[in-house]
Amino acid sequence: MSKIRLLNCLQPGASRIALIFLHTELTADEVYAHRTKFDALWRNAVYKCAVDSGCNFLYEHFRKGTVDAMGLGGCPWIPDLISGDFDSIRKDALDFYRAFPGVRVEETPDQDATDFTKALMLVAEEIKRKNMKVDAIVALCSGKGRFDHNMGNINTLFMAPSITDVPVILMSELDVQYVISNGPATTLLLDTELEGAYCGLLPLRGPSKVSTTGLRWNLDDQQIEFGGLISTSNEMAAPSVTVQTSLPVVWTMSVKDPSVGGVVPA
């Protein structure tokens, strides 16, 4: 049985992560409202990557000046790696980060894979090459934007086990997604006080026989499938949730901001 505490990445010093900034559409007010979440992720990250327009997001909201207003002491948010096919990155953003000697810029023009997939491959290579001790890879996006882009991100989550042994988590300002593998049961540890009000299990690989414990509405070897029963708007009713599934399924749950959950970055 595997165990994972998905929201450790939002607690200061609780985990070491690699952080990937994907396309993120947030206003300045929304960024400020969730500033402690971004702060916690950045502080826990031992390796940072900005993917194409994710670089624009960093440049727009987190370069010196904006950073001061967020209480980070004027320390610029400089990624270790910038990657993508560069069809949507702004020239001023790319030039700004390229000026830092420690930033690796890697253009990945292959159109048969998404920028997220290609970035994940690069990050996984760096983790292995540098023998980094990393508990998870967290890809940050937003709940806004195009549906096909969002589904492309989910598809990369399904591909992740073939790319890296490190757990890969997709996180927005409001929720988190993680693919639970079939085979032995997976235990989700829910004790960070940052878990939100809802959760769900989505059978995106096809009809799946699922059993759970720890939910308000548990499944008992029931088949979930699109066009039939799926588990949405469920609730977590215990300190841990176990899921056993015949095919990989997407676990999704809402996430509080650390300042709301009572955990404020040190």
N, C-alpha and C positions, 0 to 999 in steps of 0.2 A: 504494500500500500504506500503510495507516494503522498507526501504532505507539502503544502505550500501556503505561505502567508502572503497573499497578493499585495497587501497595502503596507508592508514593511518599508517599501520604497518611499513612503511619505512621512516616515518617522526618522528624525535626525539620528544618524549614526547606527540605525538598526540594520541596514543592509548596504551592500556595495553593488551599484548598478552601472550598466552602460545605457546611456540615454540617447534616443534618436528623436530629433524634432522633424515631424512630418508636416505636410500642409495643414496650417491652423488658421482659422478665420475667427479672430476675437477682436473686439474693439478694445481701446485703451482702458475703458471703464471695466470691461469684463476681465482683462488681464489683471488689473489692480484688485478686483474683487477676489481673484484666486491666486494672489501673489504668493501667499505662504506655501501653496502647493508647488508652484514652480520653483520657489526657493528651496524647498525640501528635496525635490528631485535633483536639482543642480548640485546641492551640497553632498548628496549621496552618490553622485555620478563620478566614477573614476575614469570614464571615457565618454566623450560627447560627440555626437554626429548631427549635422544639420543637412537635411535632404531637400535640395532644390528650393522650392518656395518656403520650406521650413527655415531656410536661411534668411528670407525676407522677414519672417516672423521674429526671429532673434534680433535682426538689425533694427526693425521698427520699434520694438518694445523694450529691448534689454541692453542696448548699447549705452555707454556712459551718459548720464543725465537722467534718463528714465530709471536706470538702475539706482541712482542716488535716491530718487523719490521712493523706491521700494525698500530702502533701508539696508542695502547691500554694500554700503561703504564706498560706492563709486568703482567697485571692481568690475571690469567689463566681462560680459559673458562671451567667452571666446571658445568655439568648438575645436576639437582636435581634428575633425574630418568634415569636409563638405563634399557631398556626392550628388549624383543625379544626372539626367540628360540635359539639364540646364535650359529647358524650354520655358521655364517660368521664373527663374531666379533673376533678381534685379542686378544690373551691372554695378550700381553703387554699393549694393550689399556685398556682392562677390569681391569687388575691389577692396572694400574696407577690411574684410577678413583675410584676403590674400596677402595683405600687407604684414600680417603677423607671421614671423618665421616658423612658428610651431604648428601652423594650420596646414594640413594636407588637403589639397584640392584634387578630387578624383572624378573626372567626367565618365559617366557610364551610359553610353548611347544605345545599348541593346534595347530594342523596343519589344522583345518577346518576354520581358520581365518588368514588373513595376519598379519604380524608384525605391520603394520600401524594401522589396525583395533584394534588390542589388545592394542597398545600403546594409541590410542585415547580413548579407554574405561578407561584405567588407569588414563590418564590425566583428563578426564571428572570427574572421581570419586574424584580426588584431588581438582579440582576446586570447586566441590560441598562441599566436606568435610571441606575445609579450607575457604569456603565462599569467594573465590577470585573474585574480580571485574575484569573480563576479557572481552574485546571487541571482540576478535577473537582468534581462534586457527590456527596458521600458521604452515603448514608442509612443510619443506624445502627439496627439492630433486634436481635432475639435469635433463636437457632435454636429457641426454645420457642414456645408459643402455638398458636393455632388454625391448622389447615391452610389454611382458606379465606382467612384474613388473609395468610398467607405467599404464597399464590398471587396474591392481589390485589397484593402488593408486586412480584411478578415481572411481572404484567401491566403495572404502571406502568413497569417497565424497558423493556418493548417499546414503550410509548407515548412514552417519553422523547425519541427523535429528532424527534418532531413538536412537542415543547414547547421544546426547547433544543438548541443546537449543542454544549453542554458535555457531556462524558462523564458518565454517571450510574452510580454504583457502589452496590450494596447490600451492606452488611457486617454480620456478626454478630460475636460474640465468638470464633467458631471458623472462619468461612469467609467467602467473598466471591462475589458473583454479578455478571456483566456480560453484556450482550447483544452478541454479535458479529454485525455486519450482513453481509448478502450483498453480492456484488460483489467488488471487489479484496480480496486477502488481508489479514488483520489479523495484526500481529505483537505478541505479548505479551512484554514484556521482563521477565525473571525474575532480577533481580540484587540484590534488597534483603536477602537472607538471611532474609526473613520468610515466604517461601513454605513451605507445609506439605507433607505427604506425598502428598496425593491431589489429583486434579482430574477433571473430567468435562465432557462436552458433551451438552446436553439439547435435543432437537428439539421444543420446545413449540409452534412454529408449524405443525408438520406434517412429513412426510417430507422430509429434506434430504440432498442429496449433499454430502459433506464430505471434504476432503483436509487433512492436517495434517503438520507436521514438528515435531521436538523432543519428542515424547511417547514413552514406553516402548512403547506400542501405537498406532502411527499409523494413520490412515485414509487410504486411497488411492481417492478418488472413490467412496467407499462411501455407500450410503444408510442413514441412521440414522432410526429412527422408533419410537414406542411401539407395542408389540406385536411388535417385531422387534429389530434390533440397536441398542443405544445405548451410548455410551461413558461408563461409570462406573468408579470405582476405578482410574482411569488414573493415570499418574505422569509428572512432568516430568523429561525426561532431558537437557536442554540449557539454556543460558542464555536461550534465547528459544524461543517456540512460535509457529508460524504456522498460521492457520486460514483456509481458504477454504470457503465454504458457499453453497448455492443459496438458502437461506432463513435469516433470522436464527435463531441458536441461543444458548442460555444457556451461558456458560462459568462453571464453578464450581470453586473450589479452596480448600483449607484454608489457614489463616493462623496463624502463630505469634504469640504475644504479643511485643512489642518486647523485653522483658527477657529472653525466652527466645532470641530471635534475635540478641541481642547489641547491639541498637540501643536505647539508653536515652535518653529525652528529655533535652535539655540544660537 
